[in-house]
Every structure is written in structure tokens, then in C-alpha cells.
């Protein structure tokens, strides 16, 4: 008869797979951002041709300048997805200061019993779980940046249509 409680090796394997999945999702967001940057830059050429064919002085119009500013802002937001994000969350007030695996920390702030409790509770399973939480925060940060960039891309395309309509009677 087998137990429903996973063994330590099964827990380690689960945590390693969870880390691999989180890293894969982060790389996927970065790859999507790179593809969108290329597609977005290539989409400006036909838009610029359409707008400049409607009005010969389109570059000096405010609507087109706003469109170019939205274009640059969208590219920057998409590029921010690929920038490194701080994954570490600030430690709570009474938490053990983490410097390294064997660092004792500031002796003025830590009592001996807290140090002993920390050593007893420190396992590689805990470290793996902390890494999963850090990767989850990183994934959420990059996902939020990606969603903001997509929203701005929709605003850009909407403004492009509005600029075309405003400039058709140039």
C-alpha cells in the first residue's frame, strides 16, 4: 500500500519542475516582446506611407507628432519587458537578514535563539521554494509590463486611424 504523502525526492523534483516552468514562461514573455518590437517597427512603414500620401506636410502636424511619440513609447515599453526586474521582495521587519548561506548577520540585531531556529529551518527545499516565489514575482512584473505595452500598441493604432481621418482634408 502506497502513501499519499510525497517523498522528499518527489518534492524536490516538483520544485525543480516548477522553477523550470517559471523560467520558461519568463523567456516566453521576453520572446513575445522581441517579436512584437520587430513587427511593430515594420508596421510603421505602411502607416507612414498612407499618412504621408494623404497629406504632404504630415510630419509637421500635431496629430502625427503624437502618433510618433506613442510609437516610441510603445517600443520602450516592449523593450522594458526584456530588462531585468528585481525579483527579491523586501524582507519583513523581524525576518532573518539573508546575506549568504552561512552568514550570521549583524550580531547586534540577532539573538542566539533566532540564529539556532534559522539554522534548523534552513533546507534546500525552502531555498527552492523561495526561488519559485522570486521567479513568480519576476514573471508577474514582466507580464504586467507586457500588458501595458500591448494596451499602448492598441492606443497607437487607434490614434493612427484618428490621425489619418484628421489629415485626409489637409
C-alpha positions in Angstrom: 0.0 0.0 0.0 1.5 3.4 -1.0 1.2 6.5 0.9 -0.4 9.7 -0.5 2.3 11.8 1.1 5.1 12.6 -1.4 8.6 11.7 -0.6 11.4 14.3 -0.2 12.8 13.4 -3.7 9.3 13.8 -5.2 9.0 17.3 -3.6 12.5 18.2 -4.9 11.5 17.1 -8.4 8.3 19.0 -8.2 10.1 22.2 -7.1 12.7 21.8 -9.9 9.9 21.4 -12.5 8.1 24.5 -11.1 11.3 26.5 -11.4 11.8 25.3 -15.0 8.2 26.2 -15.9 8.6 29.7 -14.4 11.8 30.3 -16.3 10.2 29.1 -19.5 7.2 31.5 -19.0 9.6 34.4 -18.4 11.6 33.5 -21.6 8.3 33.3 -23.5 7.3 36.8 -22.4 10.7 38.1 -23.5 10.5 36.4 -26.8 7.0 37.7 -27.5 8.2 41.2 -26.7 11.1 40.8 -29.2 8.8 39.6 -31.9 6.3 42.4 -31.3 9.1 45.0 -31.4 10.1 43.8 -34.9 6.5 43.6 -36.1 5.7 46.9 -34.6 8.6 48.7 -36.2 7.8 47.1 -39.6 4.2 48.2 -39.3 5.2 51.9 -39.2 6.4 52.0 -42.8 2.9 51.3 -44.4 1.3 53.6 -41.9 3.7 56.4 -42.6 3.2 55.9 -46.4 -0.6 56.1 -46.0 -0.5 59.2 -43.8 2.1 61.0 -46.0 0.2 60.2 -49.1 -2.9 61.9 -47.6 -1.1 65.0 -46.6 2.2 66.2 -47.9 3.0 68.1 -44.7 2.0 65.4 -42.3 5.3 65.4 -40.4 4.6 68.9 -39.2 1.1 68.2 -37.9 0.5 67.7 -34.2 -1.6 64.5 -34.7 1.4 62.8 -36.5 3.8 64.0 -33.8 1.6 62.5 -31.1 1.5 59.3 -33.2 5.3 59.2 -33.3 5.5 59.8 -29.6 3.1 56.9 -29.0 5.2 54.7 -31.3 8.4 55.5 -29.4 6.7 54.9 -26.0 5.3 51.6 -27.2 8.7 50.4 -28.3 10.2 51.5 -25.0 7.5 49.6 -23.1 8.1 46.5 -25.1 11.8 46.8 -24.5 11.2 47.1 -20.8 9.9 43.6 -20.8 13.3 42.4 -21.6 15.0 44.5 -19.0 15.9 42.6 -15.8 13.5 43.1 -13.0 14.1 43.0 -9.3 12.7 39.7 -8.1 13.5 39.9 -4.4 10.8 41.1 -2.1 11.8 43.2 0.9 12.2 41.1 4.0 9.7 41.6 6.8 10.8 43.5 9.9 11.5 40.5 12.1 12.9 38.3 9.4 16.4 36.8 9.2 18.6 39.0 7.1 19.8 36.9 4.1 23.4 37.6 3.1 24.7 34.2 2.3 24.0 30.6 3.3 26.5 30.6 6.2 26.4 34.3 7.2 25.4 35.0 10.8 24.2 38.5 10.1 24.6 41.6 12.3 25.2 40.2 15.9 23.5 43.4 17.4 20.2 42.6 15.7 20.1 38.8 16.1 19.8 36.8 19.3 21.3 33.3 19.5 17.9 31.6 19.7 16.9 33.2 16.4 20.1 32.1 14.8 19.6 28.5 16.0 16.0 28.5 14.8 17.1 29.7 11.4 19.7 27.0 11.1 17.2 24.3 12.0 14.6 25.6 9.5 17.1 26.0 6.6 16.7 23.3 4.0 17.3 23.2 0.3 13.6 22.6 -0.2 13.0 26.0 1.4 15.6 27.6 -0.8 13.9 26.1 -3.9 10.5 27.4 -2.8 11.9 30.9 -2.2 13.4 30.8 -5.7 10.0 29.8 -7.1 8.4 32.7 -5.3 11.1 35.1 -6.7 10.5 33.8 -10.2 6.7 34.2 -9.8 7.2 37.9 -8.8 9.6 38.3 -11.8 7.0 36.7 -14.1 4.2 39.0 -12.8 6.4 42.1 -13.3 7.3 41.2 -16.8 3.7 40.2 -17.6 2.4 43.5 -16.3 4.9 45.4 -18.4 3.9 43.3 -21.5 0.2 44.0 -20.9 0.9 47.8 -20.6 2.9 47.7 -23.9 0.0 45.9 -25.6 -2.5 48.4 -24.4 -0.3 51.2 -25.6 0.0 49.5 -29.0 -3.8 49.4 -29.3 -3.8 53.1 -28.4 -1.2 53.8 -31.1 -3.2 52.0 -33.8 -6.4 53.8 -32.7 -4.6 57.1 -32.8 -3.1 56.2 -36.3 -6.7 55.8 -37.6 -7.7 59.1 -36.0 -4.7 60.9 -37.4 -5.5 59.6 -40.9 -9.1 60.8 -40.6 -7.9 64.2 -39.3 -5.4 64.6 -42.1 -7.5 63.5 -45.1 -8.6 67.1 -45.8 -5.1 68.5 -45.3 
